[in-house]
Amino acid sequence: MSTREFFIKRWEAEQPAFGKVLRALPESQLAYKPHEKCTPAGALAWQLAEEQKQLSEMLDTGEVRFDLKPPPKKTADIVEAWDKATEDLRSRLKTADDTKWSSTAKLVMGEDAAWSDTMENMFWGYLFDMVHHRGQLSVYLRLNDIPVPSIYGPSADEA
């Protein structure tokens, strides 16, 4: 198994948990943040959808210009964008080859490249960042007495 194939296998394994956490977020809690320095729940959820889109863009062009748009006001719109971005990325990953996987990619913030590395390392970094934000969202759910879905096994709410 190539490292690209291994990434796809692990990425696919994470997708159901992302979907469950996003779908658990009620619209009434999109503005919630547990501390003034925290990102609101809706913006975190939206970032997950945007990051999936950015991975497709990275595969297509070798570059992502990181510029988050304001999140939608409805959870359903965030979930719809997530689902679409996930399907788009899934189809692109199927056609990516090992040459593309080892090529250089970069993340641009403002006018400067904030990160430049192999496509493979960028994809792993994005996946780890997304898992981190999913964890934040699951804590936000818990703090608001919203049932937390299972991620790697039953949660206290799905025992």
One Martini backbone bead per residue (centre of mass of N, CA, C, O) as a GRO file, in nm:
protein
  159
    1MET     BB    1   0.096   0.037   0.024
    2SER     BB    2   0.067   0.349  -0.019
    3THR     BB    3   0.058   0.659   0.119
    4ARG     BB    4  -0.193   0.746  -0.036
    5GLU     BB    5  -0.370   0.501   0.035
    6PHE     BB    6  -0.350   0.540   0.340
    7PHE     BB    7  -0.477   0.813   0.357
    8ILE     BB    8  -0.750   0.742   0.235
    9LYS     BB    9  -0.825   0.537   0.447
   10ARG     BB   10  -0.816   0.736   0.690
   11TRP     BB   11  -1.001   0.955   0.581
   12GLU     BB   12  -1.252   0.774   0.549
   13ALA     BB   13  -1.268   0.692   0.855
   14GLU     BB   14  -1.340   1.001   0.949
   15GLN     BB   15  -1.607   1.099   0.809
   16PRO     BB   16  -1.843   1.003   0.994
   17ALA     BB   17  -1.763   1.176   1.243
   18PHE     BB   18  -1.790   1.447   1.117
   19GLY     BB   19  -2.089   1.427   1.040
   20LYS     BB   20  -2.201   1.382   1.329
   21VAL     BB   21  -2.101   1.644   1.458
   22LEU     BB   22  -2.230   1.844   1.265
   23ARG     BB   23  -2.532   1.733   1.304
   24ALA     BB   24  -2.533   1.801   1.627
   25LEU     BB   25  -2.541   2.102   1.560
   26PRO     BB   26  -2.719   2.354   1.664
   27GLU     BB   27  -2.827   2.653   1.561
   28SER     BB   28  -2.839   2.780   1.856
   29GLN     BB   29  -2.495   2.721   1.868
   30LEU     BB   30  -2.319   2.879   1.650
   31ALA     BB   31  -2.222   3.123   1.860
   32TYR     BB   32  -2.074   2.948   2.042
   33LYS     BB   33  -1.835   3.020   2.316
   34PRO     BB   34  -1.635   2.947   2.602
   35HIS     BB   35  -1.448   3.188   2.499
   36GLU     BB   36  -1.327   3.480   2.375
   37LYS     BB   37  -1.082   3.314   2.216
   38CYS     BB   38  -1.288   3.154   2.075
   39THR     BB   39  -1.444   2.982   1.836
   40PRO     BB   40  -1.720   2.952   1.695
   41ALA     BB   41  -1.902   2.683   1.610
   42GLY     BB   42  -1.979   2.765   1.318
   43ALA     BB   43  -1.687   2.831   1.228
   44LEU     BB   44  -1.572   2.550   1.276
   45ALA     BB   45  -1.759   2.397   1.090
   46TRP     BB   46  -1.690   2.563   0.836
   47GLN     BB   47  -1.388   2.496   0.828
   48LEU     BB   48  -1.423   2.203   0.753
   49ALA     BB   49  -1.551   2.254   0.477
   50GLU     BB   50  -1.323   2.436   0.367
   51GLU     BB   51  -1.092   2.229   0.392
   52GLN     BB   52  -1.203   2.030   0.192
   53LYS     BB   53  -1.194   2.229  -0.045
   54GLN     BB   54  -0.889   2.292  -0.030
   55LEU     BB   55  -0.790   2.009  -0.107
   56SER     BB   56  -0.896   2.019  -0.393
   57GLU     BB   57  -0.741   2.271  -0.479
   58MET     BB   58  -0.461   2.152  -0.428
   59LEU     BB   59  -0.481   1.926  -0.637
   60ASP     BB   60  -0.534   2.119  -0.883
   61THR     BB   61  -0.292   2.364  -0.811
   62GLY     BB   62  -0.091   2.355  -0.539
   63GLU     BB   63  -0.293   2.575  -0.402
   64VAL     BB   64  -0.382   2.784  -0.116
   65ARG     BB   65  -0.616   3.039  -0.029
   66PHE     BB   66  -0.657   3.157   0.284
   67ASP     BB   67  -1.020   3.246   0.307
   68LEU     BB   68  -1.253   3.284   0.521
   69LYS     BB   69  -1.578   3.265   0.531
   70PRO     BB   70  -1.864   3.320   0.641
   71PRO     BB   71  -2.093   3.156   0.797
   72PRO     BB   72  -2.361   3.010   0.796
   73LYS     BB   73  -2.688   3.018   0.965
   74LYS     BB   74  -2.704   2.705   0.894
   75THR     BB   75  -2.644   2.382   0.950
   76ALA     BB   76  -2.743   2.263   0.680
   77ASP     BB   77  -2.540   2.432   0.507
   78ILE     BB   78  -2.285   2.316   0.625
   79VAL     BB   79  -2.341   2.018   0.566
   80GLU     BB   80  -2.375   2.048   0.262
   81ALA     BB   81  -2.087   2.155   0.211
   82TRP     BB   82  -1.944   1.912   0.329
   83ASP     BB   83  -2.060   1.692   0.148
   84LYS     BB   84  -1.963   1.812  -0.118
   85ALA     BB   85  -1.659   1.833  -0.051
   86THR     BB   86  -1.622   1.532   0.005
   87GLU     BB   87  -1.703   1.425  -0.276
   88ASP     BB   88  -1.498   1.586  -0.437
   89LEU     BB   89  -1.247   1.472  -0.295
   90ARG     BB   90  -1.293   1.176  -0.343
   91SER     BB   91  -1.267   1.192  -0.656
   92ARG     BB   92  -0.979   1.314  -0.661
   93LEU     BB   93  -0.828   1.092  -0.502
   94LYS     BB   94  -0.875   0.866  -0.718
   95THR     BB   95  -0.687   1.036  -0.945
   96ALA     BB   96  -0.449   1.047  -0.786
   97ASP     BB   97  -0.104   1.036  -0.786
   98ASP     BB   98   0.219   0.992  -0.677
   99THR     BB   99   0.328   1.245  -0.811
  100LYS     BB  100   0.130   1.442  -0.685
  101TRP     BB  101   0.183   1.358  -0.385
  102SER     BB  102   0.505   1.460  -0.415
  103SER     BB  103   0.441   1.733  -0.460
  104THR     BB  104   0.420   2.069  -0.439
  105ALA     BB  105   0.274   2.269  -0.177
  106LYS     BB  106   0.057   2.557  -0.079
  107LEU     BB  107   0.000   2.802   0.177
  108VAL     BB  108  -0.187   3.104   0.160
  109MET     BB  109  -0.148   3.410   0.356
  110GLY     BB  110  -0.219   3.653   0.191
  111GLU     BB  111   0.106   3.708   0.045
  112ASP     BB  112   0.206   3.446   0.197
  113ALA     BB  113   0.373   3.161   0.256
  114ALA     BB  114   0.296   2.957   0.533
  115TRP     BB  115   0.312   2.678   0.359
  116SER     BB  116   0.553   2.426   0.250
  117ASP     BB  117   0.507   2.109   0.077
  118THR     BB  118   0.396   1.826   0.041
  119MET     BB  119   0.105   1.701  -0.031
  120GLU     BB  120   0.105   1.487   0.185
  121ASN     BB  121   0.172   1.672   0.431
  122MET     BB  122  -0.067   1.861   0.393
  123PHE     BB  123  -0.291   1.651   0.427
  124TRP     BB  124  -0.216   1.561   0.709
  125GLY     BB  125  -0.236   1.840   0.841
  126TYR     BB  126  -0.532   1.884   0.779
  127LEU     BB  127  -0.647   1.638   0.920
  128PHE     BB  128  -0.543   1.710   1.203
  129ASP     BB  129  -0.690   1.981   1.219
  130MET     BB  130  -0.978   1.864   1.188
  131VAL     BB  131  -0.972   1.683   1.435
  132HIS     BB  132  -0.932   1.910   1.635
  133HIS     BB  133  -1.199   2.065   1.564
  134ARG     BB  134  -1.386   1.833   1.631
  135GLY     BB  135  -1.311   1.827   1.929
  136GLN     BB  136  -1.410   2.104   1.997
  137LEU     BB  137  -1.706   2.054   1.919
  138SER     BB  138  -1.757   1.826   2.125
  139VAL     BB  139  -1.719   2.011   2.369
  140TYR     BB  140  -1.941   2.211   2.306
  141LEU     BB  141  -2.163   2.009   2.331
  142ARG     BB  142  -2.118   1.926   2.624
  143LEU     BB  143  -2.143   2.223   2.748
  144ASN     BB  144  -2.465   2.207   2.618
  145ASP     BB  145  -2.609   1.927   2.653
  146ILE     BB  146  -2.519   1.772   2.394
  147PRO     BB  147  -2.506   1.505   2.229
  148VAL     BB  148  -2.237   1.292   2.180
  149PRO     BB  149  -2.097   1.142   1.938
  150SER     BB  150  -1.941   0.904   1.806
  151ILE     BB  151  -1.598   0.838   1.707
  152TYR     BB  152  -1.411   0.575   1.839
  153GLY     BB  153  -1.665   0.535   2.012
  154PRO     BB  154  -1.850   0.545   2.258
  155SER     BB  155  -2.021   0.763   2.422
  156ALA     BB  156  -2.188   0.871   2.697
  157ASP     BB  157  -2.453   0.891   2.497
  158GLU     BB  158  -2.376   0.585   2.339
  159ALA     BB  159  -2.348   0.326   2.540
   0.00000   0.00000   0.00000
